[in-house]
Amino acid sequence: MTLPQIPHSWRKSSRSSNQTDCVEVGCLDGGAAVRDTKDRSAGYFATTSQQWSTFLNAVKTDRFS
């Protein structure tokens, strides 16, 4: 069994507001982790580098509108 990785560092999204709707992204070996700043103790979800890249590309090209 492989233990889950702990993110190397966390960075708040530049698109998050100052009060609410904040997410943080953490670096993982071979991927990224995302968590909600309102409840950091709830954990995070992890993605592979490819999944994260695909998601970011979809956001940047406005495919979620």
N, C-alpha and C positions, 0 to 999 in steps of 0.2 A: 504494500500500500504506500502511495506517495503522499506525503504531507503537503498541505497547501502552502504556497509561497506567501511570504509577507512582502508587501510592496517596499521597494527601496526608499521611496519618498512620495509625498503627496503634494499635488499642486491644484489649487482652486481654478476652475474654469474661468477664462477671461470673459465669458458670456454670462456668468452667474451674476445675479443682482447682489447688492450689499446686504439686504435683509433676509430674503427668502429665495427659494428656487436655486440653491447652490449645490453643485456637485464637485467632487475632487477626483482627480485621476492619479493613479499611482503606477510607477514603473515596475514591471515584473520581467523576469528573464523570459524573453520570447513572447511578451504580451503586455497587457495593461489591465489595471483594476479600476473600478469606478464605485464610488460610494456617495451617499447623501450626507451633507454636512449637518443636517438637522438631527441625525441619529447615527453617529459614527460607530456606535457599539453594535448596530444591527448587522455589520459586516459589509461585504462588497461582492460585486460579481467580477469575474475575470474573463478576459478574452485572449485569443491568440493575436499575434501581430497582424496576421492577415485579416481577421475579423475586425479588429480595431481600425485598420486602414480602410477597409470597405465601408464601415460605419461613418468614419470621418469624411470620406469622399461623398457619401450620400448626403450628409449634412451640408457640405460645402456646395454641392450642386443643387440644393434645394429640393431634393426628392421627397421630403417629408411634408411638403406644403399641401 
